[in-house]
């Protein structure tokens, strides 16, 4: 399972990484497609500027321990 995460790095506070939205995806490719579809269209003006200037990056991260859910029927 994969989740989209926004990563930001602040000079004085260090890194921040936050899960974006409520959706998780079975594959990395599905997660990346969802990110590509949503970003930057769903960002507010400040968020869009940060993204375009490279201050925010959206990545897909595998969820540790989520493999057990794939075995449940």
N, C-alpha and C positions, 0 to 999 in steps of 0.2 A: 504494500500500500504506500502511496505517495501523497504528499501534501505540499501545496504551494506556500512558500515562505518569502517574506520581504526581509532583506538584509540592509542595514544602515550602519555606518561607522561614524562616531562622533569624536572629535579631537579630545575633548575633556572627559567624556563619559564612557568612551569605549564602544564596543559593538552592541547592536540590538538586532534581534531576529524574532519575527512574529509570524505565526501561522496566519495566512490570509483566507478569510471565508470559512465556510463549514464543510466544504466538499473535500473528500479524499478520493484518490484515483487508484485503480488496480495496477496501472503501468506508468512508468516515467513519461512515456510518450503521450499518454492521455493527459497527464498533469501539465506537461509543457504546452500541449495544444490549448488547454483551458486558460493557461496564463497568457499565451499569445493572443487569444481571443478577447480577454478581459483588459489587458494592459496595452496601452495607456488609456483606453476609452472610458474606463470606469473610475479613473482617478480625478480628484478635484484639481483645481488649477495649481495649487501649491505642490501637490503630489506629482502631478504630471511634469512640472518644471524640475522637480528633484530627480525624477526618473530620467528625463531627457538629458540632464546635466551629469548623470552618472552617480548621483548621491544615493539612489535607491536601486537595488537589484532584486529581481524576482527569480527565485530558483525553486526547483522541486527537490524535496528531501525525502528519503525513504524513512518510513515510520518504524522505529525499533520495536521489535516484538509483535508486529502486526501480522506476521506469517501465521499465527495461530488462528486468526479469523478466516483465513482462506480454507482451512481444513473443516470449519464448522459448516454444516449443511442446514 
